[in-house]
Amino acid sequence: MNIGFDVMGGDYAPEATIAGAVLARKELPDHDRIVLIGNKQSILDQLSKHDADSGLFDIVHAPDVIEMGESPTKAFAKKPASSIALGFRMLKAKEIDAFSSAGNSGAMLVGSIYSVDSVQGIIRPATTSIIPKVNGGVGVLIDVGTNPDTKPDVLYQFGLLGSIYANRVYGIEEPKVGLLNIGEEEDKGNLLCQSAHRLMKDNIDYHFIGNVEGRDLFSEKVDVVVCDGFTGNVVLKCMEAMFYLIVKRGLADDFFARFNYEKYGGTPILGINATVLIGHGISNDQAIKNMILHSKSVHEAGIAEHIRMAMDQYTKGQFFPDEE
């Protein structure tokens, strides 16, 4: 497969991005190609520093960069020759099979929606984060910032997206989907959670187990935790802060070591018609390597196709009782 990668994205590009690509190249089969998209001279200079053979990569010159602070929509119009814009054109033309970047996440989302489009029926695409489990497994948190404001039907679909991702990529059989709330009772929480619970309850699209609380995140009770992007991003940043505190205090623990974002690299945008991954802006070479490798896993798992198949059978859950 051809794995497209934005070399210019991230706080430490192109040094860290090229270093990560070189590491990923060593772990990929020979028939897989990494397509480096960015300033050609910068790419060649960095490859030379790593004594890496440029012939092992495909290089596509992109003279412009969409910076972190730029407006995504305006940047796409003003910078059609940017590494992100060019990457999405190649993805749409099927010149690459997957595209990833640690750059402007808003631009990656805009590019996904306007270039390859959402799967028909999906209201809002979403992003996820991995939750390490005490038993050694992993769980999925969805959404983690893409949709700060959502509606009940959007949360309902997040359950479907997260369930497919947990099953196809992490091999979790019949993932247990829970709605993050301040209590287990059905009538707990704000109006959004109460309404979403009524939609998710007794649905036949996925295995919903009811409300879950923050203390359940790392247990075997739940595999997919559904919440709005505002809440999910707060949870994600709290997990990151906890990891850095433990590292700073010199505490060694195998479980907490799994909170290191470098191990996971990036997260796919779920609900679109292609494989697109977003990485952390502070990604180092290890995180970049793992994002590139994960993009291969997500593509080969056929996530987009499985979501399309699920939407063909989509029941839209149970309607509110007073609307039936």
Stockholm file with secondary structure:
# STOCKHOLM 1.0

chainA/1-324         MNIGFDVMGGDYAPEATIAGAVLARKELPDHDRIVLIGNKQSILDQLSKHDADSGLFDIVHAPDVIEMGESPTKAFAKKPASSIALGFRMLKAKEIDAFSSAGNSGAMLVGSIYSVDSVQGIIRPATTSIIPKVNGGVGVLIDVGTNPDTKPDVLYQFGLLGSIYANRVYGIEEPKVGLLNIGEEEDKGNLLCQSAHRLMKDNIDYHFIGNVEGRDLFSEKVDVVVCDGFTGNVVLKCMEAMFYLIVKRGLADDFFARFNYEKYGGTPILGINATVLIGHGISNDQAIKNMILHSKSVHEAGIAEHIRMAMDQYTKGQFFPDEE
#=GR chainA/1-324 SS CEEEEETTCSTTTTHHHHHHHHHHHHHSCTTCEEEEEECHHHHHHHHHHTTCCGGGEEEEECCBCCCTTSCHHHHHHHCTTBHHHHHHHHHHTTSSSEEEESSCHHHHHHHIIIIICBCTTCSSCBCEEEEECTTSCEEEEECSSSCSSCCHHHHHHHHHHHHHHHHHHHCCSSCEEEEECSSSSTTCSCHHHHHHHHHHTTCSSSEEEEEECGGGTTSTTCSEEECCHHHHHHHHHHHHHHHHHHHHTTCCCHHHHTTCGGGTCEEECBTBSSEEEEECTTCCHHHHHHHHHHHHHHHHTTHHHHHHHHHHTCCCCCCCGGGC
#=GC SS_cons         CEEEEETTCSTTTTHHHHHHHHHHHHHSCTTCEEEEEECHHHHHHHHHHTTCCGGGEEEEECCBCCCTTSCHHHHHHHCTTBHHHHHHHHHHTTSSSEEEESSCHHHHHHHIIIIICBCTTCSSCBCEEEEECTTSCEEEEECSSSCSSCCHHHHHHHHHHHHHHHHHHHCCSSCEEEEECSSSSTTCSCHHHHHHHHHHTTCSSSEEEEEECGGGTTSTTCSEEECCHHHHHHHHHHHHHHHHHHHHTTCCCHHHHTTCGGGTCEEECBTBSSEEEEECTTCCHHHHHHHHHHHHHHHHTTHHHHHHHHHHTCCCCCCCGGGC
//
